[in-house]
Amino acid sequence: MELAKIRNLSDEELAHHEKTASEQLFRIRFQVALQNAVAFTHTSGDHATSVAFSDSAFVAVQSFHTASNLATSLMHKLLPRGIMLRVGIAQGSFVAIRFRADASLGSGEHSARFLGSGVVRAYATAEKSGLKGARILLHPSATEHIHNSRVIAPRIFFQPLPVREDERANPLNITHEINYLGRHDEDLYKGVHEAELKAPTTARGQYVATYNAMNRMRTMLKRPPIPPEVFA
């Protein structure tokens, strides 16, 4: 936008352009992080199919271990930038029916048609369970793989963690999530706090749920709660 045009904008118009630019930057960062995570999945020997649109994405992989690693990678790339996300992991089918792109110099048209029980379950886990916050939630169809994952790849970090007791009465019977904290988690909760400062007060519940989940993750790793000075 030209400088002269910016000078002539009202406060409301400036706020609108700022919001639009922020949303566009979010989508770019989200899709770049997703593309990098999927590309790494391919190099590790697994096959991944991803479909991204607006502020959402579906990714189909061949193992629970890969799905957990990919989701954790997205958290570590996006939360430090203040980009909140919630991931649902589920087992089931994923069928890509058709992908189409028609682009010209002045316009473009894109469409994707896909379906499957895995798609439905993962979406419901992330969006319909009633569980709030930036978390990696496991659908009951995925929790049966927890034990096998621990046997195949025993590790300290990125392990399944039971959800809070008062959250277990959710409509999807979700009982576990992934502890996505690594060796250093300061950038993660500071990024969440920066996002909270810019968010409307109506969204505060999402941030409280994120801090509560992070503190349970820290307890699992034998760390103290998030330092109070973060919120000063």
NUNU-587080 format. One line per 3 residues: number of its first residue (from 0); their letters; for each residue x, y, z of C-alpha. Coordinates in steps of 0.25 Angstrom, whole numbers. Example, Ala and Ser with C-alpha at 12.3 -4.5 7.8 and 13.67 -1.06 7.14 Angstrom:
<nodes>
0 = as = 49 -18 31 ~ 55 -4 29 $
</nodes>
This chain:
<nodes>
0 = mel = 0 0 0 ~ 5 14 -4 ~ 9 23 7 $
3 = aki = 0 34 3 ~ -12 24 4 ~ -8 20 18 $
6 = rnl = -8 35 22 ~ -22 37 17 ~ -28 24 25 $
9 = sde = -37 26 37 ~ -34 19 50 ~ -44 8 47 $
12 = ela = -38 6 33 ~ -24 5 39 ~ -29 -5 49 $
15 = hhe = -36 -13 38 ~ -23 -14 29 ~ -15 -17 41 $
18 = kta = -24 -29 45 ~ -24 -34 30 ~ -9 -33 29 $
21 = seq = -8 -41 43 ~ -17 -52 38 ~ -9 -53 25 $
24 = lfr = 4 -54 32 ~ -2 -65 41 ~ -7 -73 29 $
27 = irf = 7 -72 23 ~ 14 -76 36 ~ 4 -87 38 $
30 = qva = 6 -93 24 ~ 21 -92 24 ~ 22 -99 37 $
33 = lqn = 13 -110 32 ~ 20 -112 19 ~ 34 -113 27 $
36 = ava = 28 -123 37 ~ 22 -131 25 ~ 35 -131 17 $
39 = fth = 43 -136 30 ~ 33 -147 31 ~ 36 -152 17 $
42 = tsg = 51 -151 20 ~ 49 -160 32 ~ 43 -171 23 $
45 = dha = 28 -169 26 ~ 18 -165 15 ~ 9 -153 18 $
48 = tsv = -3 -146 11 ~ -6 -132 15 ~ -18 -123 12 $
51 = afs = -17 -109 17 ~ -28 -98 16 ~ -30 -85 23 $
54 = dsa = -25 -87 37 ~ -27 -102 38 ~ -20 -115 32 $
57 = fva = -22 -130 31 ~ -10 -139 31 ~ -10 -154 28 $
60 = vqs = 2 -162 33 ~ 5 -177 35 ~ 8 -178 49 $
63 = fht = 4 -172 63 ~ 19 -169 66 ~ 20 -160 53 $
66 = asn = 7 -153 56 ~ 11 -150 70 ~ 25 -145 65 $
69 = lat = 18 -136 54 ~ 9 -130 64 ~ 20 -127 74 $
72 = slm = 28 -121 63 ~ 17 -111 59 ~ 15 -107 74 $
75 = hkl = 30 -104 75 ~ 30 -96 62 ~ 17 -88 64 $
78 = lpr = 15 -86 79 ~ 28 -77 81 ~ 22 -68 70 $
81 = gim = 9 -66 78 ~ 1 -75 68 ~ -8 -84 76 $
84 = lrv = -13 -97 71 ~ -20 -110 76 ~ -17 -123 69 $
87 = gia = -26 -136 69 ~ -19 -149 66 ~ -28 -161 62 $
90 = qgs = -27 -174 55 ~ -36 -177 43 ~ -37 -176 28 $
93 = fva = -33 -164 19 ~ -38 -164 5 ~ -34 -153 -5 $
96 = irf = -45 -153 -15 ~ -40 -141 -23 ~ -30 -129 -23 $
99 = rad = -32 -118 -34 ~ -25 -105 -36 ~ -28 -95 -47 $
102 = asl = -19 -83 -47 ~ -18 -72 -57 ~ -11 -58 -57 $
105 = gsg = -23 -51 -51 ~ -30 -62 -42 ~ -29 -76 -37 $
108 = ehs = -38 -87 -33 ~ -35 -98 -24 ~ -43 -110 -18 $
111 = arf = -40 -122 -9 ~ -50 -134 -7 ~ -46 -144 4 $
114 = lgs = -53 -152 14 ~ -51 -164 24 ~ -53 -168 38 $
117 = gvv = -39 -162 42 ~ -43 -149 37 ~ -56 -148 45 $
120 = ray = -50 -153 58 ~ -38 -144 57 ~ -47 -132 54 $
123 = ata = -56 -135 66 ~ -45 -137 75 ~ -39 -123 72 $
126 = eks = -52 -116 71 ~ -64 -123 77 ~ -58 -129 90 $
129 = glk = -60 -117 98 ~ -45 -117 103 ~ -39 -104 102 $
132 = gar = -25 -99 100 ~ -12 -101 91 ~ -11 -116 92 $
135 = ill = -9 -129 85 ~ -22 -138 88 ~ -23 -152 86 $
138 = hps = -36 -159 81 ~ -40 -172 87 ~ -36 -179 74 $
141 = ate = -22 -174 76 ~ -20 -177 91 ~ -19 -192 88 $
144 = hih = -5 -189 82 ~ 1 -182 94 ~ 6 -195 100 $
147 = nsr = 12 -199 87 ~ 19 -186 84 ~ 26 -186 98 $
150 = via = 31 -200 95 ~ 36 -197 81 ~ 42 -183 85 $
153 = pri = 44 -181 100 ~ 47 -167 103 ~ 46 -156 113 $
156 = ffq = 40 -145 105 ~ 27 -145 96 ~ 20 -156 104 $
159 = plp = 5 -157 106 ~ -1 -150 118 ~ -15 -152 124 $
162 = vre = -24 -140 123 ~ -28 -133 136 ~ -38 -141 144 $
165 = der = -50 -131 143 ~ -48 -131 127 ~ -50 -146 126 $
168 = anp = -65 -145 125 ~ -64 -140 111 ~ -74 -144 100 $
171 = lni = -63 -152 92 ~ -57 -159 104 ~ -43 -153 102 $
174 = the = -34 -158 113 ~ -20 -154 108 ~ -12 -143 101 $
177 = iny = 3 -142 97 ~ 13 -135 106 ~ 19 -126 95 $
180 = lgr = 29 -119 104 ~ 44 -122 101 ~ 57 -119 108 $
183 = hde = 54 -105 107 ~ 40 -99 108 ~ 42 -85 112 $
186 = dly = 39 -80 97 ~ 26 -88 97 ~ 20 -82 109 $
189 = kgv = 25 -68 106 ~ 19 -69 92 ~ 6 -73 98 $
192 = hea = 6 -61 108 ~ 10 -51 96 ~ -2 -57 89 $
195 = elk = -11 -55 101 ~ -7 -40 102 ~ -13 -38 88 $
198 = apt = -25 -46 90 ~ -39 -42 94 ~ -43 -44 108 $
201 = tar = -54 -54 103 ~ -42 -64 99 ~ -36 -64 113 $
204 = gqy = -41 -78 115 ~ -33 -83 104 ~ -20 -78 110 $
207 = vat = -23 -82 125 ~ -26 -96 119 ~ -12 -96 112 $
210 = yna = -5 -91 124 ~ -12 -102 133 ~ -8 -113 122 $
213 = mnr = 7 -108 122 ~ 8 -108 137 ~ 3 -123 137 $
216 = mrt = 13 -125 126 ~ 24 -119 134 ~ 20 -127 146 $
219 = mlk = 22 -140 138 ~ 36 -135 134 ~ 39 -132 149 $
222 = rpp = 39 -117 147 ~ 33 -106 155 ~ 21 -98 150 $
225 = ipp = 22 -87 140 ~ 30 -76 146 ~ 21 -65 151 $
228 = evf = 30 -54 145 ~ 25 -58 131 ~ 12 -52 134 $
231 = a = 17 -39 140 $
</nodes>
